[in-house]
Amino acid sequence: MLDIGSKITQLRKAKNWSQEDLAKQINSSRVMVGNYERNTNMPSIEVIVKMSKSFNVTVDFLIGEGEFSTYDKEIIKRIEDIDQLDEDTKKHLFFLVDNVIQNYKTKKAFDK
């Protein structure tokens, strides 16, 4: 069974929303939000879409499925923007990103 409940709870708490606050966002009731969070009821596709918009995450992220399920919308947007760059600019950007990642990994290795 899909454990969407824990993801809903995590996202709701990250926004400091009560179940009532989320219910208002998705045009539902606090009782239904509680049921979703306990996985006693599965939200409809329509409700999942409303939640993803309210939390500003993708549907994949919310349900934990799909290729980009671990990425929020901000990361996806950045990836899409990078994809629109010309090849030379991408090459320079990837060079910088690769160096930052390598420096981070090196620092983590020495911090142990």
Secondary structure, DSSP 4 states (H G I P E B T S, - for coil): ---HHHHHHHHHHHTT--HHHHHHHHT--HHHHHHHHTTSSPPPHHHHHHHHHHHT--HHHHHT-STTTT--HHHHHHHHHHHTS-HHHHHHHHHHHHHHHHHHHHHHHHH-
